[in-house]
Amino acid sequence: MSAFVYIKNSTMPQLPTNPTKIVLEIPDVQIQGTTIKRKAELFALIYNMATKQVSISWIVSHYAENGNGTYGADMSDIIPSYSKEQIATNDVPVDPITGIPIDPAMGDTMVYVGQYDFFNDMAENMDVKVHSIIRQFGSGLLNWDK
């Protein structure tokens, strides 16, 4: 699918009318013995080369759980949605191939790079599917609580 929609008799590309939403199914929470399902939807991506940060903001929403474990009704009128931010900086060491955070204290010969440098190198030197990278980075967040 093309990133642009061409309108007949027009040479100017138009933005798509139905842009892709990036949504993650994140771990459920238990509230007073009731399972509440959650999703995180991408809100913003900021690639700040001056401060060497990649910031990703998510909106976390809550849903009832249907009897078969699927997502039920939106519960935003009872449990307000909130934002959750991830920031990649060079303070976080990652595997230079996978981008998965690592503990450099695990061994003297372990090779690692800063998380921002990993993303910057990938953006500069590889053909990447940005949505896949955003989903992968978001899936690595362990604590989705407020």
Secondary structure, DSSP 8 states (H G I E B T S, - for coil): --SSEE-TT--SEE--SS----EEEEEEEEETTEEEEEEEEEEEEEEETTTTEEEEEEEEEEEEE-TTSSEEEE-TTTS--EEEEEEE-TTSEE-TTT--B--GGG-TT---EEHHHHHHHHHHH----HHHHHHHHHHT------
